[in-house]
Amino acid sequence: MRNSRQGTIRIQDAVCVIGLGRFGTAVATELMKDGVEVLGIDPDDHVVQAMDGSVTHVVRGDATQEVTLRKLSVHEFETVVVAIGGSIEASILVTGLLRKFGVPNIWAKAVSDQHAEILKQLGVPHVVKPETDMGRRTAHLLRGTLEEYVEFAGDFVITQQLAPEFAIGTPIGELRLRRNYGVHITGMRHPGEPWQIALPETALRRGDHILVAGNRRNADNFARLPRTDDLDSELDA
Ligand code: ATP
C-alpha cells in the first residue's frame, strides 16, 4: 500500500484501526509510539484530517462496505481493531466482513454485554469493553481499600493493597492464606523499594504494598481486613 509521505506500509507487521473515536485514536497513537505502522479508517472528514500525520496512513471510508476494505487491502492484514461503538450494526457488519476475509487477530470494542456477546458469537477472538471494564474497576477502587484492581476471565482478580495488620511480621508461608481467605499474595513492595515476588519466607512490614490473587469475592473480603493505615489513623485519633 502506498502512502504519499512515508512510503509503503508493511501489511504483515501493520495494524488496521477502523473507527478513530477516542478509543480507536488511543489505540492507533499508542501503536505508533511503539513503532507499529497503522492504517486508520473513518468516514468522518474532520476525524481523518485531525489524524493525518499522526498515523502512517489514514483514509476516509465506510468500513461496512466490502469493496472499500478490499481496496485498502484490509483483507490482507493480520491484525485489525474495530473501534466503532455508536453503531452496533456497523460494528457487526465490519467484524462479519473481517471474519469472512479470515483476518486472524480481530480486536473489537463492545459498548455493552449484549454487544460483546454478539461479537463473541461471530467468532471475534478479542472483545474489549472499555467502558464497562473501567466502570467495574472504578467501583472497586473508589471504596478506598484497593490501590489497583485487574479482572481476568471468569471472576479471577489481582489486586494491590496495603498489607493487612495480621500479616505483619509473620512469613507469608505461615499465614495459611489459601485455607483461611482463599487468596494468595504473589508480589510485595517495601515502601520506596521495587516490587518483588512474595516468597513463603518473606515477612511483611508495616506500610508494605502487596499483590493479592484470588476470586473476586475472596479478594474483596481480604481487602476489608484491618490494614496498617487503619491502625495508624486509630492511633492518631
Ligand atoms: P469512542 O468512545 O471511541 O469515542 P464511540 O464508542 O462513541 O467512540 P462512535 O463515536 O460511534 O463510537 O465511533 C467511533 C468512530 O468510528 C467515529 O469516529 C466514527 O466516525 C467511526 N465510524 C462509525 N461508523 C464507521 C464505519 N462504518 N466505518 C469506519 N468508521 C466508522
py3Dmol code that shows the C-alpha trace and the ligand (Angstrom):
import py3Dmol

protein = """\
ATOM      1  CA  MET A   1       0.000   0.000   0.000  1.00  0.00           C
ATOM      2  CA  ARG A   2       1.308   3.480  -0.897  1.00  0.00           C
ATOM      3  CA  ASN A   3       1.419   6.402   1.476  1.00  0.00           C
ATOM      4  CA  SER A   4       2.366   9.750  -0.040  1.00  0.00           C
ATOM      5  CA  ARG A   5       4.509  10.783   2.936  1.00  0.00           C
ATOM      6  CA  GLN A   6       6.006   7.664   4.402  1.00  0.00           C
ATOM      7  CA  GLY A   7       6.235   5.088   1.612  1.00  0.00           C
ATOM      8  CA  THR A   8       4.872   1.583   1.831  1.00  0.00           C
ATOM      9  CA  ILE A   9       3.028   0.009   4.770  1.00  0.00           C
ATOM     10  CA  ARG A  10       4.321  -3.483   5.501  1.00  0.00           C
ATOM     11  CA  ILE A  11       0.904  -5.075   5.925  1.00  0.00           C
ATOM     12  CA  GLN A  12       2.206  -8.179   7.760  1.00  0.00           C
ATOM     13  CA  ASP A  13       3.510  -6.048  10.640  1.00  0.00           C
ATOM     14  CA  ALA A  14       0.975  -3.213  10.489  1.00  0.00           C
ATOM     15  CA  VAL A  15      -2.339  -2.823  12.305  1.00  0.00           C
ATOM     16  CA  CYS A  16      -5.545  -1.509  10.767  1.00  0.00           C
ATOM     17  CA  VAL A  17      -7.719   0.555  13.134  1.00  0.00           C
ATOM     18  CA  ILE A  18     -11.313   1.016  11.978  1.00  0.00           C
ATOM     19  CA  GLY A  19     -13.111   3.898  13.679  1.00  0.00           C
ATOM     20  CA  LEU A  20     -10.996   6.743  15.025  1.00  0.00           C
ATOM     21  CA  GLY A  21     -13.060   7.923  18.000  1.00  0.00           C
ATOM     22  CA  ARG A  22     -11.426   8.281  21.434  1.00  0.00           C
ATOM     23  CA  PHE A  23     -10.751   4.553  21.785  1.00  0.00           C
ATOM     24  CA  GLY A  24      -9.517   3.953  18.216  1.00  0.00           C
ATOM     25  CA  THR A  25      -7.327   7.062  18.326  1.00  0.00           C
ATOM     26  CA  ALA A  26      -5.777   5.990  21.645  1.00  0.00           C
ATOM     27  CA  VAL A  27      -5.005   2.515  20.248  1.00  0.00           C
ATOM     28  CA  ALA A  28      -3.618   3.931  16.986  1.00  0.00           C
ATOM     29  CA  THR A  29      -1.377   6.574  18.579  1.00  0.00           C
ATOM     30  CA  GLU A  30      -0.053   4.172  21.214  1.00  0.00           C
ATOM     31  CA  LEU A  31       0.841   1.650  18.487  1.00  0.00           C
ATOM     32  CA  MET A  32       2.619   4.406  16.530  1.00  0.00           C
ATOM     33  CA  LYS A  33       4.626   5.298  19.664  1.00  0.00           C
ATOM     34  CA  ASP A  34       5.694   1.644  19.806  1.00  0.00           C
ATOM     35  CA  GLY A  35       6.902   1.818  16.189  1.00  0.00           C
ATOM     36  CA  VAL A  36       3.967  -0.122  14.695  1.00  0.00           C
ATOM     37  CA  GLU A  37       2.617   1.134  11.358  1.00  0.00           C
ATOM     38  CA  VAL A  38      -1.093   1.938  11.416  1.00  0.00           C
ATOM     39  CA  LEU A  39      -3.750   2.246   8.748  1.00  0.00           C
ATOM     40  CA  GLY A  40      -6.695   4.237  10.113  1.00  0.00           C
ATOM     41  CA  ILE A  41     -10.167   4.238   8.513  1.00  0.00           C
ATOM     42  CA  ASP A  42     -13.060   6.546   9.405  1.00  0.00           C
ATOM     43  CA  PRO A  43     -15.948   8.015   7.372  1.00  0.00           C
ATOM     44  CA  ASP A  44     -15.748  11.397   9.098  1.00  0.00           C
ATOM     45  CA  ASP A  45     -13.750  14.006   7.160  1.00  0.00           C
ATOM     46  CA  HIS A  46     -12.866  16.018  10.282  1.00  0.00           C
ATOM     47  CA  VAL A  47     -11.592  12.913  12.045  1.00  0.00           C
ATOM     48  CA  VAL A  48      -9.459  11.930   9.060  1.00  0.00           C
ATOM     49  CA  GLN A  49      -7.988  15.437   8.776  1.00  0.00           C
ATOM     50  CA  ALA A  50      -7.273  15.537  12.509  1.00  0.00           C
ATOM     51  CA  MET A  51      -5.446  12.182  12.375  1.00  0.00           C
ATOM     52  CA  ASP A  52      -3.485  12.990   9.213  1.00  0.00           C
ATOM     53  CA  GLY A  53       0.181  12.864  10.190  1.00  0.00           C
ATOM     54  CA  SER A  54      -0.489  11.047  13.487  1.00  0.00           C
ATOM     55  CA  VAL A  55      -0.760   7.591  11.898  1.00  0.00           C
ATOM     56  CA  THR A  56       1.097   6.065   8.963  1.00  0.00           C
ATOM     57  CA  HIS A  57      -1.904   6.267   6.647  1.00  0.00           C
ATOM     58  CA  VAL A  58      -5.444   7.492   7.290  1.00  0.00           C
ATOM     59  CA  VAL A  59      -8.306   7.094   4.832  1.00  0.00           C
ATOM     60  CA  ARG A  60     -11.883   8.352   4.750  1.00  0.00           C
ATOM     61  CA  GLY A  61     -14.164   5.402   4.152  1.00  0.00           C
ATOM     62  CA  ASP A  62     -17.140   3.373   5.287  1.00  0.00           C
ATOM     63  CA  ALA A  63     -15.753   0.080   6.565  1.00  0.00           C
ATOM     64  CA  THR A  64     -19.129  -1.664   6.291  1.00  0.00           C
ATOM     65  CA  GLN A  65     -18.510  -1.748   2.510  1.00  0.00           C
ATOM     66  CA  GLU A  66     -16.578  -4.833   1.427  1.00  0.00           C
ATOM     67  CA  VAL A  67     -15.297  -3.049  -1.673  1.00  0.00           C
ATOM     68  CA  THR A  68     -13.774  -0.276   0.486  1.00  0.00           C
ATOM     69  CA  LEU A  69     -11.998  -2.758   2.745  1.00  0.00           C
ATOM     70  CA  ARG A  70     -10.659  -4.731  -0.211  1.00  0.00           C
ATOM     71  CA  LYS A  71      -9.464  -1.535  -1.950  1.00  0.00           C
ATOM     72  CA  LEU A  72      -7.493  -0.705   1.195  1.00  0.00           C
ATOM     73  CA  SER A  73      -6.126  -4.288   1.391  1.00  0.00           C
ATOM     74  CA  VAL A  74      -7.688  -4.757   4.841  1.00  0.00           C
ATOM     75  CA  HIS A  75      -8.313  -8.426   3.940  1.00  0.00           C
ATOM     76  CA  GLU A  76      -4.517  -8.900   3.950  1.00  0.00           C
ATOM     77  CA  PHE A  77      -3.920  -7.539   7.465  1.00  0.00           C
ATOM     78  CA  GLU A  78      -3.085  -9.935  10.299  1.00  0.00           C
ATOM     79  CA  THR A  79      -4.431  -7.603  12.979  1.00  0.00           C
ATOM     80  CA  VAL A  80      -7.462  -5.325  12.745  1.00  0.00           C
ATOM     81  CA  VAL A  81      -9.072  -3.289  15.529  1.00  0.00           C
ATOM     82  CA  VAL A  82     -12.784  -2.469  15.196  1.00  0.00           C
ATOM     83  CA  ALA A  83     -13.293   0.602  17.379  1.00  0.00           C
ATOM     84  CA  ILE A  84     -16.855   1.530  16.405  1.00  0.00           C
ATOM     85  CA  GLY A  85     -19.234   1.861  19.355  1.00  0.00           C
ATOM     86  CA  GLY A  86     -22.063   4.241  18.418  1.00  0.00           C
ATOM     87  CA  SER A  87     -23.481   1.979  15.717  1.00  0.00           C
ATOM     88  CA  ILE A  88     -23.615  -1.639  16.849  1.00  0.00           C
ATOM     89  CA  GLU A  89     -24.928  -2.511  13.394  1.00  0.00           C
ATOM     90  CA  ALA A  90     -21.804  -1.047  11.737  1.00  0.00           C
ATOM     91  CA  SER A  91     -19.567  -2.807  14.276  1.00  0.00           C
ATOM     92  CA  ILE A  92     -21.222  -6.164  13.498  1.00  0.00           C
ATOM     93  CA  LEU A  93     -21.154  -5.650   9.714  1.00  0.00           C
ATOM     94  CA  VAL A  94     -17.451  -4.781   9.779  1.00  0.00           C
ATOM     95  CA  THR A  95     -16.454  -7.670  12.056  1.00  0.00           C
ATOM     96  CA  GLY A  96     -18.554 -10.028   9.886  1.00  0.00           C
ATOM     97  CA  LEU A  97     -16.549  -8.950   6.826  1.00  0.00           C
ATOM     98  CA  LEU A  98     -13.250  -9.369   8.684  1.00  0.00           C
ATOM     99  CA  ARG A  99     -14.301 -12.900   9.713  1.00  0.00           C
ATOM    100  CA  LYS A 100     -15.206 -13.601   6.075  1.00  0.00           C
ATOM    101  CA  PHE A 101     -11.719 -12.418   4.994  1.00  0.00           C
ATOM    102  CA  GLY A 102     -10.185 -14.737   7.596  1.00  0.00           C
ATOM    103  CA  VAL A 103      -8.305 -11.956   9.431  1.00  0.00           C
ATOM    104  CA  PRO A 104      -6.725 -13.907  12.325  1.00  0.00           C
ATOM    105  CA  ASN A 105      -6.376 -11.214  15.016  1.00  0.00           C
ATOM    106  CA  ILE A 106      -9.563  -9.204  15.297  1.00  0.00           C
ATOM    107  CA  TRP A 107      -9.886  -6.916  18.305  1.00  0.00           C
ATOM    108  CA  ALA A 108     -13.334  -5.382  18.664  1.00  0.00           C
ATOM    109  CA  LYS A 109     -14.690  -2.841  21.092  1.00  0.00           C
ATOM    110  CA  ALA A 110     -18.085  -3.572  22.664  1.00  0.00           C
ATOM    111  CA  VAL A 111     -20.254  -0.952  24.344  1.00  0.00           C
ATOM    112  CA  SER A 112     -22.450  -3.399  26.273  1.00  0.00           C
ATOM    113  CA  ASP A 113     -22.547  -7.016  27.438  1.00  0.00           C
ATOM    114  CA  GLN A 114     -25.054  -7.844  24.664  1.00  0.00           C
ATOM    115  CA  HIS A 115     -22.775  -6.252  22.049  1.00  0.00           C
ATOM    116  CA  ALA A 116     -19.833  -8.259  23.443  1.00  0.00           C
ATOM    117  CA  GLU A 117     -21.894 -11.467  23.306  1.00  0.00           C
ATOM    118  CA  ILE A 118     -22.789 -10.955  19.630  1.00  0.00           C
ATOM    119  CA  LEU A 119     -19.156 -10.238  18.732  1.00  0.00           C
ATOM    120  CA  LYS A 120     -18.059 -13.403  20.550  1.00  0.00           C
ATOM    121  CA  GLN A 121     -20.720 -15.416  18.702  1.00  0.00           C
ATOM    122  CA  LEU A 122     -19.344 -14.015  15.441  1.00  0.00           C
ATOM    123  CA  GLY A 123     -16.033 -15.612  16.441  1.00  0.00           C
ATOM    124  CA  VAL A 124     -14.150 -12.426  17.335  1.00  0.00           C
ATOM    125  CA  PRO A 125     -11.231 -13.661  19.459  1.00  0.00           C
ATOM    126  CA  HIS A 126     -10.601 -10.428  21.380  1.00  0.00           C
ATOM    127  CA  VAL A 127     -13.557  -8.403  22.619  1.00  0.00           C
ATOM    128  CA  VAL A 128     -12.802  -5.417  24.833  1.00  0.00           C
ATOM    129  CA  LYS A 129     -15.366  -3.479  26.853  1.00  0.00           C
ATOM    130  CA  PRO A 130     -13.503  -0.330  27.884  1.00  0.00           C
ATOM    131  CA  GLU A 131     -16.484   1.457  29.455  1.00  0.00           C
ATOM    132  CA  THR A 132     -17.922  -1.443  31.482  1.00  0.00           C
ATOM    133  CA  ASP A 133     -14.479  -2.760  32.476  1.00  0.00           C
ATOM    134  CA  MET A 134     -13.355   0.683  33.636  1.00  0.00           C
ATOM    135  CA  GLY A 135     -16.679   1.217  35.436  1.00  0.00           C
ATOM    136  CA  ARG A 136     -16.298  -2.039  37.382  1.00  0.00           C
ATOM    137  CA  ARG A 137     -12.691  -1.254  38.181  1.00  0.00           C
ATOM    138  CA  THR A 138     -13.601   2.233  39.398  1.00  0.00           C
ATOM    139  CA  ALA A 139     -16.359   0.777  41.618  1.00  0.00           C
ATOM    140  CA  HIS A 140     -13.781  -1.429  43.327  1.00  0.00           C
ATOM    141  CA  LEU A 141     -11.154   1.298  43.615  1.00  0.00           C
ATOM    142  CA  LEU A 142     -13.384   4.107  44.887  1.00  0.00           C
ATOM    143  CA  ARG A 143     -14.188   2.262  48.090  1.00  0.00           C
ATOM    144  CA  GLY A 144     -10.641   3.147  49.062  1.00  0.00           C
ATOM    145  CA  THR A 145      -9.348  -0.246  50.189  1.00  0.00           C
ATOM    146  CA  LEU A 146      -7.756  -1.207  46.874  1.00  0.00           C
ATOM    147  CA  GLU A 147      -4.991   0.624  45.022  1.00  0.00           C
ATOM    148  CA  GLU A 148      -5.287  -1.432  41.816  1.00  0.00           C
ATOM    149  CA  TYR A 149      -7.839  -3.910  40.526  1.00  0.00           C
ATOM    150  CA  VAL A 150      -7.319  -6.097  37.451  1.00  0.00           C
ATOM    151  CA  GLU A 151     -10.012  -8.569  36.409  1.00  0.00           C
ATOM    152  CA  PHE A 152      -9.348 -11.690  34.347  1.00  0.00           C
ATOM    153  CA  ALA A 153     -11.776 -14.087  32.637  1.00  0.00           C
ATOM    154  CA  GLY A 154     -14.256 -15.728  34.996  1.00  0.00           C
ATOM    155  CA  ASP A 155     -14.110 -13.868  38.281  1.00  0.00           C
ATOM    156  CA  PHE A 156     -10.374 -14.074  38.940  1.00  0.00           C
ATOM    157  CA  VAL A 157      -8.701 -10.821  40.026  1.00  0.00           C
ATOM    158  CA  ILE A 158      -5.320  -9.474  41.057  1.00  0.00           C
ATOM    159  CA  THR A 159      -5.500  -6.532  43.433  1.00  0.00           C
ATOM    160  CA  GLN A 160      -2.994  -4.188  45.003  1.00  0.00           C
ATOM    161  CA  GLN A 161      -3.478  -3.091  48.599  1.00  0.00           C
ATOM    162  CA  LEU A 162      -1.654  -2.284  51.821  1.00  0.00           C
ATOM    163  CA  ALA A 163      -0.594  -5.309  53.885  1.00  0.00           C
ATOM    164  CA  PRO A 164      -3.276  -6.254  56.435  1.00  0.00           C
ATOM    165  CA  GLU A 165      -2.243  -5.892  60.068  1.00  0.00           C
ATOM    166  CA  PHE A 166      -2.497  -9.611  60.908  1.00  0.00           C
ATOM    167  CA  ALA A 167       0.109 -10.412  58.230  1.00  0.00           C
ATOM    168  CA  ILE A 168       2.854  -8.134  59.600  1.00  0.00           C
ATOM    169  CA  GLY A 169       5.970  -9.885  60.849  1.00  0.00           C
ATOM    170  CA  THR A 170       4.963 -13.474  60.027  1.00  0.00           C
ATOM    171  CA  PRO A 171       6.441 -15.302  56.998  1.00  0.00           C
ATOM    172  CA  ILE A 172       3.780 -15.360  54.247  1.00  0.00           C
ATOM    173  CA  GLY A 173       4.023 -19.157  54.022  1.00  0.00           C
ATOM    174  CA  GLU A 174       2.824 -19.466  57.628  1.00  0.00           C
ATOM    175  CA  LEU A 175      -0.264 -17.265  57.224  1.00  0.00           C
ATOM    176  CA  ARG A 176      -2.425 -20.060  55.740  1.00  0.00           C
ATOM    177  CA  LEU A 177      -3.876 -17.530  53.310  1.00  0.00           C
ATOM    178  CA  ARG A 178      -5.343 -20.000  50.838  1.00  0.00           C
ATOM    179  CA  ARG A 179      -7.084 -22.031  53.519  1.00  0.00           C
ATOM    180  CA  ASN A 180      -8.341 -19.120  55.611  1.00  0.00           C
ATOM    181  CA  TYR A 181      -9.028 -16.465  52.973  1.00  0.00           C
ATOM    182  CA  GLY A 182      -8.923 -18.230  49.553  1.00  0.00           C
ATOM    183  CA  VAL A 183      -6.228 -15.842  48.263  1.00  0.00           C
ATOM    184  CA  HIS A 184      -2.519 -15.873  47.510  1.00  0.00           C
ATOM    185  CA  ILE A 185      -0.020 -12.999  47.956  1.00  0.00           C
ATOM    186  CA  THR A 186       2.009 -13.014  44.741  1.00  0.00           C
ATOM    187  CA  GLY A 187       4.084  -9.837  44.999  1.00  0.00           C
ATOM    188  CA  MET A 188       5.151  -7.278  47.559  1.00  0.00           C
ATOM    189  CA  ARG A 189       6.960  -3.958  47.850  1.00  0.00           C
ATOM    190  CA  HIS A 190       8.536  -2.359  50.902  1.00  0.00           C
ATOM    191  CA  PRO A 191       7.951   1.441  50.850  1.00  0.00           C
ATOM    192  CA  GLY A 192      10.367   3.115  48.415  1.00  0.00           C
ATOM    193  CA  GLU A 193      11.684  -0.214  47.067  1.00  0.00           C
ATOM    194  CA  PRO A 194      10.868  -2.069  43.821  1.00  0.00           C
ATOM    195  CA  TRP A 195       8.217  -4.796  43.534  1.00  0.00           C
ATOM    196  CA  GLN A 196       9.430  -8.335  44.196  1.00  0.00           C
ATOM    197  CA  ILE A 197       7.974 -11.825  44.159  1.00  0.00           C
ATOM    198  CA  ALA A 198       6.488 -12.689  47.551  1.00  0.00           C
ATOM    199  CA  LEU A 199       8.305 -15.800  48.793  1.00  0.00           C
ATOM    200  CA  PRO A 200       6.915 -18.095  51.532  1.00  0.00           C
ATOM    201  CA  GLU A 201       9.693 -16.918  53.860  1.00  0.00           C
ATOM    202  CA  THR A 202       9.041 -13.201  53.177  1.00  0.00           C
ATOM    203  CA  ALA A 203       7.721 -11.377  56.249  1.00  0.00           C
ATOM    204  CA  LEU A 204       5.714  -8.240  55.517  1.00  0.00           C
ATOM    205  CA  ARG A 205       6.398  -4.960  57.294  1.00  0.00           C
ATOM    206  CA  ARG A 206       4.057  -2.120  58.208  1.00  0.00           C
ATOM    207  CA  GLY A 207       3.271   0.013  55.143  1.00  0.00           C
ATOM    208  CA  ASP A 208       4.180  -2.719  52.630  1.00  0.00           C
ATOM    209  CA  HIS A 209       2.092  -2.952  49.469  1.00  0.00           C
ATOM    210  CA  ILE A 210       1.041  -6.394  48.272  1.00  0.00           C
ATOM    211  CA  LEU A 211      -0.476  -8.030  45.175  1.00  0.00           C
ATOM    212  CA  VAL A 212      -3.284 -10.432  46.036  1.00  0.00           C
ATOM    213  CA  ALA A 213      -4.616 -13.081  43.611  1.00  0.00           C
ATOM    214  CA  GLY A 214      -7.903 -14.897  44.048  1.00  0.00           C
ATOM    215  CA  ASN A 215     -11.543 -14.871  43.094  1.00  0.00           C
ATOM    216  CA  ARG A 216     -13.322 -11.529  43.256  1.00  0.00           C
ATOM    217  CA  ARG A 217     -15.259 -12.139  46.451  1.00  0.00           C
ATOM    218  CA  ASN A 218     -12.284 -13.516  48.387  1.00  0.00           C
ATOM    219  CA  ALA A 219     -10.016 -10.679  47.240  1.00  0.00           C
ATOM    220  CA  ASP A 220     -12.695  -8.104  48.181  1.00  0.00           C
ATOM    221  CA  ASN A 221     -13.123  -9.673  51.632  1.00  0.00           C
ATOM    222  CA  PHE A 222      -9.358  -9.790  52.116  1.00  0.00           C
ATOM    223  CA  ALA A 223      -9.125  -6.077  51.263  1.00  0.00           C
ATOM    224  CA  ARG A 224     -11.590  -5.280  54.069  1.00  0.00           C
ATOM    225  CA  LEU A 225      -9.367  -6.760  56.814  1.00  0.00           C
ATOM    226  CA  PRO A 226      -7.837  -4.047  59.029  1.00  0.00           C
ATOM    227  CA  ARG A 227      -4.760  -2.635  57.323  1.00  0.00           C
ATOM    228  CA  THR A 228      -1.727  -0.894  58.743  1.00  0.00           C
ATOM    229  CA  ASP A 229      -3.020   2.564  57.712  1.00  0.00           C
ATOM    230  CA  ASP A 230      -6.372   1.966  59.551  1.00  0.00           C
ATOM    231  CA  LEU A 231      -4.468   1.334  62.784  1.00  0.00           C
ATOM    232  CA  ASP A 232      -2.335   4.430  62.197  1.00  0.00           C
ATOM    233  CA  SER A 233      -5.468   6.567  61.903  1.00  0.00           C
ATOM    234  CA  GLU A 234      -6.944   4.977  65.034  1.00  0.00           C
ATOM    235  CA  LEU A 235      -3.720   5.752  66.941  1.00  0.00           C
ATOM    236  CA  ASP A 236      -3.755   9.324  65.582  1.00  0.00           C
ATOM    237  CA  ALA A 237      -7.378   9.869  66.712  1.00  0.00           C
TER     238      ALA A 237
END
"""
ligand_1 = """\
31
ATP
P -15.306 6.462 21.307
O -15.889 6.170 22.663
O -14.128 5.597 20.990
O -15.037 7.918 21.052
P -17.861 5.542 20.358
O -17.897 4.230 21.062
O -18.715 6.641 20.900
O -16.385 6.061 20.205
P -18.508 6.202 17.705
O -18.132 7.614 18.030
O -19.854 5.982 17.195
O -18.250 5.227 18.891
O -17.476 5.614 16.660
C -16.093 5.784 16.765
C -15.554 6.181 15.409
O -15.958 5.191 14.469
C -16.088 7.522 14.920
O -15.005 8.388 14.591
C -16.914 7.142 13.690
O -16.836 8.136 12.651
C -16.273 5.835 13.252
N -17.173 5.024 12.460
C -18.527 4.927 12.562
N -19.040 4.146 11.597
C -17.975 3.720 10.863
C -17.832 2.919 9.703
N -18.899 2.370 9.092
N -16.578 2.695 9.203
C -15.500 3.223 9.831
N -15.562 4.006 10.912
C -16.780 4.265 11.429
"""
view = py3Dmol.view(width=600, height=400)
view.addModel(protein, "pdb")
view.setStyle({"model": 0}, {"cartoon": {"style": "trace"}})
view.addModel(ligand_1, "xyz")
view.setStyle({"model": 1}, {"stick": {}})
view.zoomTo()
view.show()
